Amino acid sequence: MKYVVSRISKNSLSPEDPPCENAQFDNNNKLWIKEFMDLKDLMRFFSKYGDLVIKENEKTQMAEIVIYDDWQDIMTKLKR
């Protein structure tokens, strides 16, 4: 199962800055892809990152997992 993965507090367009472990940068679409072996692997990922949202990525027509970091951290970064 392949998913697009993005992270709110990171610039997910940078090949040097993956949004999570073992994500692969797709140079064609300029986004990150993570492959999960099975449903258990996906559930482990969900238990590691607390605040996740799944939406459709219109560009790729794939499911996209959006990782939300700590809201306090996000608000601090937005105020800079």
C-alpha positions in Angstrom: 0.0 0.0 0.0 1.5 3.3 -1.1 0.5 6.6 0.4 1.5 10.2 -0.2 2.9 11.5 3.1 3.1 15.2 4.1 3.9 17.0 7.3 2.4 20.3 8.2 5.5 21.8 9.9 7.9 20.7 7.2 8.5 21.7 3.6 7.6 18.4 2.1 8.9 19.5 -1.3 12.5 19.2 -0.1 14.2 15.8 -1.0 16.6 16.3 2.0 13.8 16.7 4.5 11.5 13.6 4.7 8.2 14.0 6.6 8.7 10.6 8.3 11.0 7.6 8.4 11.4 5.5 5.2 9.6 7.9 3.0 10.8 8.1 -0.6 10.9 11.3 -2.6 9.0 11.1 -5.9 10.9 13.4 -8.3 8.1 13.3 -10.9 5.4 14.7 -8.7 7.7 16.4 -6.2 6.2 14.8 -3.1 6.9 12.0 -0.6 5.6 8.5 -0.9 5.6 5.9 1.9 4.9 2.2 1.3 3.3 0.1 4.0 3.7 -3.7 3.9 0.3 -4.4 5.4 -2.5 -3.0 7.6 -0.5 -3.7 10.8 2.4 -1.7 9.4 0.0 1.2 8.7 -1.5 0.9 12.2 1.9 1.1 13.8 2.6 4.2 11.8 -0.7 5.7 13.1 0.2 4.8 16.7 3.6 6.5 16.3 2.2 9.8 15.0 -0.7 11.0 17.1 -2.5 13.5 14.9 -3.0 12.2 11.4 -5.5 13.0 8.7 -6.1 11.0 5.5 -7.3 12.9 2.5 -7.1 12.4 -1.3 -4.2 13.9 -3.1 -5.8 15.3 -6.2 -2.5 15.4 -8.1 -1.7 11.7 -7.8 -5.2 10.3 -7.0 -3.7 8.5 -4.0 -4.6 8.6 -0.4 -2.4 11.2 1.5 -1.5 10.9 5.1 -1.0 14.4 6.6 1.0 14.4 9.8 0.1 17.2 12.2 2.8 18.1 14.6 2.2 19.5 18.1 -0.1 22.5 17.6 1.9 24.6 20.0 5.0 24.0 17.9 3.0 24.9 14.7 1.6 28.1 16.2 5.1 29.2 17.3 6.4 28.6 13.8 3.5 30.5 12.2 4.1 33.6 14.4 7.8 33.9 13.3 
